[in-house]
Amino acid sequence: MTVQKLQNFINGQWVDSPSDAYRDVLNPATAEVIAQSPLSPVSELDRAAQVAAKAFESWKKVPAVQRVQYLFKLKTLLEAEFENLSRTITEEHGKTLDESRGEMRRSIENVEVACGIPTLMMGDVSEDIAPGVDEYMIRQPLGVAGIICPFNFPGMIAFWFLPYALACGNTVVIKPSGRTPITMVKVCHLLEQIGLPAGVVNLVMGGEEIANGILDHPLIHSVSFVGSTPVAKHVYSRGSAHGKRVQAMGGAKNPIVILPDADLDVTTNILADSAFGNAGQRCLAASLAITVDNADKAFLPAIAEAARKRVVGYGLNPEVQMGPVITAQDKVRIEKLIQKGIDEGGEMLVDGRNTIIPGYEKGYFIRPTILTDVPPDGEIARTEIFGPVLAVMHAKTPQEALKLVNDREYGNMACIFTRDGSAARKFRNEAVAGNIGINIGVAAPMAFFPFSGWRNSFFGTLHGQGKHAVEFFTQTKVVVERWPKEWTRKF
């Protein structure tokens, strides 16, 4: 079977990369090569930035009410291609088909919110600040926006930024993950169909060289990034050093506090989905459970049973509840971290290592894994594993649990399970994290709210989605004007 070599999308055309180097795109459930992604040279990125800058000069003049008409058309096509795109995500990432459908639904929701740009971009007016003088503020686009995507949500994360950038009048250069580029290739084919002017959206595949090219290029005015914390720090420091506006979302280690009064069935089911959904490869995965007082007595047997019962396999199988991790290297890395947790004194409650799925023996599978009594200062309790591993520790009181929550490097999400409104309110106010869940396992904001990471989970000021995205992709201009009566036409 001939493997497709993917092309870049520049100036409204699909073009072969001038590079002879390609990266295999693998189906992580089968280890089969399903496409090849080019490792494009920086010259290809420069070409995309040049055409995007040229397209910006006319695109920014298109009225906002007309720009969003393209987004309405895009929403229609995304709905029509919903199952096709979902299946593609499962094939190149490994998550279950239902998880891919959820990802695409979130993508579409961001398009829907961005369709409100004529209202969201409205400025402020103050008449008669002095006799005959008015003052008002308007929002104008920045220019060319760079988007650097991670592998774990091949569709959704680009849509935290793309529709808002376009609706606000910017042009875009996207670098998809080399592990999961096919979904964005299909999205760009849909952008072709809606008649978007050439050069408004460009797709350039490649490795670190292309990412750094986006950070350095003088014609790219903003950078949106999601990935690990070390890389997010690099993106923020290098991009901002070149005067760019940067939003860089990093890693996480999300703690979940379980009080003794929590509903056992609800807590167990929700926490299992949070910890093991997407094979733990998401920045809002529950990775650290903190049981309070005697909550562990009922919770640990219940979560262990849920972990053992979770059906692992190829995500296109409707009975499967969890797919593989993304690469063989990640499988090795995760299993080494599990062993590290044992070496640090953690107790193995459920061991998911050395998993072989019949019919998919070459796939990168790890079953749900649970380690208990992990030391608070151990690597397993502090490292973002990005796999289906739940670490458990114990606290005697809610206050002790809150201290464990806040004694973290990251601040993406923190959740509490309880029936006590007072305890929940205290947790909501005092937990140091940008996204808070109360009896919620994945506190993922809807598209009209910002994705609020704190601490080393986010670098920048304005987050993705909603009004933050509108503010990020626009700059304010304040106008003070006087029209003396003798200059104006008499009515």
Disulfide bonds with the S-S distance in Angstrom:
none
